[in-house]
Amino acid sequence: MSTDLTIHGPGEVVVSHETHDAAHEGHHHKETFITKYVFSQDHKMICKQFLITGMIWAILGGLMSVLFRLQLGYPDSTFPWLEDILGKWAKGGKILPETYYALITMHGTVLVFFVLTGGLSGTFANFLIPLQIGARDMASPFLNMLSYWFFWMASVVMITSLFIETGPASGGWTSYPPLSALKDASLGSGAGMDFWITAMALFVVSSLLGGLNYITTILNMRTKGMSMTRLPLTIWAILFTAILGVLSFPVLLSGLILLLFDRHGGTSFYLSDIFISATQKALPNEGGSPILFQHLFWFLGHPEVYIIILPAMGLVSEVMAINSRKPIFGYMAMVGSLFAITVLAFLVWAHHMFVTGLNPFLGSVFVLLTLLIAVPSAIKVFNWLTTLWRGNIRLTPAMLFAIGFVSMFISGGLTGVFLGNSTLDIHLHDTMFIVAHFHIVMGVSAFLGMFCGVYHWFPKMYGRYLNNTMSYIHFWVTITGAYLIFWPMHYEGLAGMPRRYVDYAGWSSFRQFGDLNRFISTVAMVVFAVQLMFVFNFFYSIFKGRKVTTKNPWQANTLEWTTPIRPGHGNWPGEIPEVHRWAYDYGKDGKEFILQTEPLGADEQHH
Amino acid sequence: MSTIFLFAILLLGFVITFQIAKASEYVGILKGEKKNNEQNNRINGFLMIVFLVLGLIGVYWCNELFKGKILGKAASDHGEKIDSMLYITIAITGIVFFITQILLFWFSFKYQYSEKRKGYYFPHNNKLEMIWTVVPAIALTVLVGFGLMYWFQITGEAPKNAMQIEITGKQFSWIMRYPGADGVFGKKYYKNINDAENNALGLIWDDPNTHDDIVVGTTMYLVVNQPVKLIINSRDVIHDVGLVAFRMKMDAVPGTPTTMWFTPKYTTDEMKKMTANPDFEYEISCDQICGKGHYSMRGVVKVVSQEEFILWRAKQVSNYAQVMKDKLPATAADSVRTTAVKVDLPVKFVASTK
């Protein structure tokens, strides 16, 4: 299946790199602290920068959820220490509604974009692409560096917005206008919203620089023999993720720019017929439609959930095959289903808008396309199950997280079948059911996928292992806790309990879940504490972890395990190895594993 | 104080865990990597099956605990359709859920590492893959089929005899408008909105059709078994009319009116008896984040009999009449006469409905 392009195309580029690298072997071209750790152009360092920034964001975002869960679980209690931390935002030790809405908005934004997009894709795309396709670095290491630093700037702007007087954006992570466009309608729609838009714009730039680089590198810089069909599934997943991002993030940006015009330029893209109660004034804007924003937002917003989940699927497929000691089942079907998901991701956005007054016929088209996604998703699940079947499973921490991912993905995927059906969406839309659904299917699943990746590639990143006992505790508490938090939440949603409520006490239809809310909040805090333990384990093990003594500790086939234990900039000290087979020859012909670099035997069949 | 105590306990627990983790790592090294891995494998393989069993028990238990609290009786014909769709979906997804989760954890337990076993080289099988492409496709076709059938019934045209009511959301309450005896809503324009002068919807008084329009806040009266079509508006940001007992929901979008219709099947009093809950009310909840008061944007629907509804409506004074009555004392003598004539209209209407 190898094409001429893949064999000869990048060859010339590689040669120049090799001479360059050989000349500087040992002293790594005069690296200073700044060029090595700060403005580094080494993809492995950029990966760590994304990972650690993502972890800081995850802690902040998680902490926000602990704070608002405190309100939901204990609506009648006061916590004086909250006032110490939050000041006027928690007057008298109670989280004010404004604070609550700011917290949920930032929690959503931070976790969806800064952790599970920036942190997840940024980390593993940067780390795995050059190492697994056999390249010295990204196609443009400089753009790659810029991608991180735009992410960093976006982070700074977003964090700054937490400290301004009117507070951060608080209209939900979707920031629908008119609420987000009118500073008189909500405190958070003041300067906080401008910060939010600016940060998101910077984030989009980061994402595009990264994405273009990933696509270019995967298509052009594969080593000799690495045809597309010999790529590990991680790389396929990252490729599709990057394509999704490149095609959809600009649409979000355009939507946000129009929002900015409406906020400050007096335009009426999204505004019409508005009378603000707080100021008793009618606005001059007529003829706009807030629904336009929802179309633009969800044209990114839906692909975004696949941007989050596809890399996790890739990581899980890889780890699952390695630790089952058998090939991933149905490699081509796995690639095909990734492709199908990518295409369908662009055709389903309006299923977020069934109850906006959308034409019912149009709605029905989106029902059909949405439920179609369940087919490739089902293929993936059954292929994972078959990969486990008759394997010889090593339950390493990474493998546990991979299994946990599949469990969560099944649970969350099935509730998607409820919500994608417009008839049921009428009742379930914007209830706790959807909160439970997306937290399981893209929040928890993606996190488990990310942990799976971190546990598996940590030895390659730092030359040390994470502590096993803490890893196992981390897994079991996380998956148990995640189910305890989100499983009962579906029941709240079935009862029609709306999301984004500060307090349900005033509602005879929803207040029966007070005890349950307290339970969920308590579990959420425990799970959060255990994540802190993981963070501790991570940093502790970087310095004190058990050292890796062999090049290929997991006995895996892919190219990253042919590099030195601690690879320098350029990854391979000598020539880049040539690839002769696909990545999944585990248990073939009685051999435990066969590296991709090993030539085919005389009478051996091509996969 | 208790908070500090809590943090201290947390920290202590953490330190203990860390020490155990560190110690077990040393033990692992002493035992040898191979033996240590085998032991970890056995423990985690066992936990897989424990997790599966406890999880299944948990699912059952959770269901027992909450089944009485979730779906009260659907109080509209549409609601009943939505409930049947829900049960069909639960049945199909439920089967898939149990099969796949059980296989997942069972395989993880059964095929855990053993020195004697080798991974079975099984890269693909077209027949199997075909099966699990086609079977989900068929299952989903069934779901899409039922779903769209109900969807078009629910979102189709409202029946001719449907009562029309306009509901408008604002930060943070609901305003209802009834067309009055003429059955026609008068014109309105948002720039006419003036809360101080009791014109919350911006009705245009020059349009005579507005004169008998009844405008009330918070509570909506509906007639049992009579279809109702809601015309949904917003005065400021996007809201959403959520009617949980009727299983209905529709956004209120400023500048773009939306509609939905349904037929309430039980009066509020009947529901109080059926749910054995004397405090039962049909509630209108806002289901689209609309600002700091989003969670408190509560409205009420009173479903009553035809007679009760006529009585209720007879007591209502039109918005126009209220405004003119307020204005009356302040108005100059010469305009009193014309105003009085206008006020006359709604009075007549009230009389005629009696």
Interface residues (C-beta under 8 A of the other chain):
Chain A: F79 W81 L96 P97 E98 Y101 G171 G172 Y176 P177 P178 L179 L182 A185 S186 L187 L271 S272 D273 I274 F275 I276 S277 A278 Q280 A282 E286 G287 G288 S289 P290 I291 S324 R325 K326 P327 I328 F329 G330 Y331 M332 A333 V355 T356 G357 P360 G363 S364 V367 L368 L371 L372 A374 V375 A378 I379 V381 F382 N383 W384 L385 T386 L388 W389 R390 G391 N392 I393 R394 L395 L400 I403 V406 S407 I410 S411 L414 T415 V417 F418 N421 S422 T423 L424 I426 H427 H429 D430 T431 N467 N468 T469 M470 Y472 I473 W476 I479 T480 Y483 W487 P488 Y491 L494 A495 G496 P498 R500 Y501 V502 D503 Y504 G506 W507 S508 S509 F510 Q512 F513 L516 A529 M533 F536 N537 R546 Y584 Y586 G587 K588 D589 G590 H607
Chain B: T3 L10 F14 T17 F18 I20 A21 K22 S24 E25 G28 I29 N37 N40 N41 I43 N44 G45 L47 M48 F51 G55 G58 V59 C62 F66 K69 I70 L71 H78 G79 K81 I82 M85 L86 T89 I92 T93 V96 F97 T100 Q101 L103 L104 F105 F107 S108 Y111 Q112 Y113 S114 R117 K118 G119 Y120 Y121 F122 P123 H124 N125 L128 E129 W132 T133 P136 A137 L140 L143 V144 F146 G147 L148 Y150 W151 F152 I154 T155 G156 K170 Q171 Y190 K191 I193 N194 D195 A196 G202 I232 R235 D236 V237 I238 D240 G242 V244 A245 R247 M248 K249 M250 D251 V253 P254 G255 T256 P257 T258 T259 N277 D279 F280 E281 E283 S285 C286 D287 Q288 I289 C290 G291 K292 G293 H294 Y295 S296 R298
